[in-house]
Amino acid sequence: MSTDTNLDIIKALADKSRLAIVQSLLERPHYVEELAERHALAPSTISFHLRKLEQAGLVTSRKEQYYVVVEANQPVFDTSLRALITATPRSREEQQQRVAAYRRKVLETFFREGRLEKLPAQHKKRLIVLEFFAARFERQRRYDENEVTELILPLYDDYCTIRRLLVDAGLIRREGASYWRDGELEMETPALPAMEGQRSQTKMDSRKEIKRTYKESQPQMGIFALRCKSNGKRYVAASRNLDGERNSRLFQLRMGKVVFNRELQKDLQRYGAADFAFEVLAVLEPLRPGDDVDKELAALELKWLEKLQPFAEKGYNDRRRFERDRERLRLSGCQTA
């Protein structure tokens, strides 16, 4: 039986009077008048309930002279409850599509320009964001803490929190200073490790060392572009870490999902990840003490946006945002060229 038929049967039986009528018909066939007398209901009421049961295929009727004889459709009543509920209202493929659409909506809400703006407060949404980070880990490969930081930092500054939440959620596993992702993303919550005073101090010292290393390493900052080879369109943006940005953007392209630009997402689906190239357009010159890194990067980005004009049919950037940023930078007294 089809899903619709199963639903009709369940709905038809969801009435006390109809259940009583069915019980009588399972004993033997009845005339409409007999059923009315037996259940103390008006013939019109009995006829109403019988129409519902007949529409669901639970009963059949035939005319004998001046009377209508109604009897139960025995094969239907031999159907088990398990058989009735086996066919689901939506196919598995439809359910998976709905889940994928919901996950995509969550990522688009909390990521901007390829970076996580804030962690969701709701557990279900936070788990989706964490799974996005977990997907950056190659299965069964062991990572040390510095390598884990390099995976997380291009997407979110508070890498310590993300790393801890990934472990707490069971999305990645940890043994000492080694981290890895299992073959399956199991939704489990492992027991938190014991935190003794000495061990806690060691962990704090390790965090300080990572921060110090990153400050001293001074990754290259500058302007990059994602270019579609088929149509020549570009997405231009600034980055504080060009190497990390390259890894992050190329990973997103390979995964088939970019959460920072809808038009680029459409072309990614149309042409594929191999059709996109990561290009470094300019590297920020070493700054002097007291220089504002954000302003310098913003000015350099606006310079390249003015030069390439990657808007509308020529690119993926938003012209109105560019004009707002240019005006804001002008008012702050920073030159773009």
C-alpha positions, 0 to 999 in steps of 0.5 A, spaced: 500 500 500 502 507 498 503 512 504 497 516 502 493 509 503 496 508 510 495 515 512 487 514 510 487 508 514 490 511 520 485 517 520 479 513 518 480 509 525 482 515 529 474 515 531 471 512 537 464 511 533 468 508 527 472 503 531 465 500 534 462 500 527 468 496 524 468 491 530 461 490 528 463 489 521 468 484 523 463 479 526 459 479 520 456 484 514 450 489 516 445 493 513 446 500 515 439 500 519 442 495 523 448 499 525 444 505 526 440 501 531 446 497 534 450 503 536 444 508 537 446 513 532 442 516 526 442 512 519 445 519 516 451 519 521 452 511 520 452 513 513 457 519 514 462 514 518 461 508 512 463 513 507 470 515 511 471 507 512 470 506 505 474 511 502 480 508 506 478 501 503 476 498 510 469 496 508 465 495 502 458 495 500 453 492 495 446 493 494 441 488 496 434 489 493 432 495 497 437 495 502 445 496 502 449 491 505 456 493 508 462 488 510 469 489 512 475 488 507 478 483 511 485 483 507 486 490 509 485 488 517 490 482 516 495 488 515 500 489 521 501 495 524 508 495 522 506 494 515 502 501 516 507 505 518 513 502 514 512 507 508 514 514 511 511 521 509 517 523 506 523 519 502 530 518 505 532 523 500 528 528 501 529 528 509 537 528 507 536 534 502 532 538 508 537 537 513 543 539 508 539 545 507 538 547 514 546 546 515 547 550 509 543 556 512 546 555 519 553 556 516 551 562 512 548 565 518 554 564 522 560 565 517 561 572 514 567 572 509 569 565 510 570 567 518 566 565 523 563 571 527 561 568 533 559 561 536 551 559 536 548 559 543 543 553 541 547 546 541 544 543 535 547 549 531 553 549 534 554 542 533 553 544 525 559 549 526 563 544 529 562 539 524 565 544 519 571 545 523 572 537 524 571 536 516 578 540 516 582 534 519 584 529 515 581 522 517 586 518 522 592 523 521 595 525 527 596 533 529 600 536 534 597 542 537 601 547 533 598 544 527 591 544 530 591 551 531 593 552 524 587 549 521 582 553 526 586 560 526 584 562 519 577 561 520 576 563 528 581 567 532 579 563 539 582 557 536 583 554 544 575 554 545 574 551 538 579 545 539 576 544 546 569 544 544 571 539 538 574 534 543 568 535 548 563 533 542 567 527 540 568 530 533 576 530 534 580 525 539 586 527 543 591 523 547 596 527 550 598 533 545 596 529 539 589 530 536 586 526 530 579 525 527 576 518 526 573 515 520 566 517 522 564 523 525 560 520 531 556 524 536 558 522 542 561 526 548 567 523 551 569 524 559 573 530 560 580 529 562 582 530 569 585 537 570 590 536 576 594 543 578 601 541 574 597 538 568 593 545 568 599 549 568 603 545 563 597 546 558 597 554 560 604 554 558 603 551 552 598 556 550 602 562 551 608 558 547 603 558 541 601 565 542 608 567 542 610 563 536 604 566 532 606 573 534 613 572 532 612 568 526 609 574 523 605 571 517 604 574 510 599 579 510 596 582 504 590 582 498 588 575 495 583 573 489 579 567 488 578 567 480 574 563 476 578 561 470 571 560 465 568 566 466 574 571 469 570 573 475 574 574 481 573 575 489 578 580 492 579 580 499 584 582 505 587 577 509 592 577 515 595 570 513 595 569 506 598 562 507 592 560 512 587 563 507 590 559 501 589 553 505 582 555 508 579 557 501 582 551 497 579 547 502 572 550 502 572 549 494 574 542 494 568 541 499 564 544 494 561 549 499 563 557 500 559 560 505 561 567 504 558 569 497 552 566 494 554 568 486 561 564 487 557 558 490 553 558 484 559 558 479 562 553 484 557 548 483 557 550 475 564 549 474 567 545 479 573 547 484 578 545 479 576 551 475 578 556 481 585 559 482 587 562 489 592 568 487 596 573 491 595 580 488 599 584 493 603 583 500 603 588 505 610 592 506 613 591 513 609 596 518 613 601 523 611 601 530 604 604 531 602 603 524 594 600 524 594 594 521 587 594 519 587 600 516 593 599 512 590 592 509 583 596 508 586 601 504 590 596 500 584 592 499 580 598 496 586 600 492 585 593 488 578 593 488 578 600 485 583 597 480 580 591 478 572 593 479 570 585 481 563 587 481 557 585 478 559 581 471 566 582 473 566 579 479 563 577 486 564 583 490 559 587 493 559 594 490 555 598 495 559 595 501 566 597 497 563 604 496 561 604 504 568 602 506 571 607 501 567 613 504 569 610 511 576 610 510 576 617 507 573 620 513 578 616 517 584 620 514 587 614 510 589 614 503 587 608 498 593 609 494 
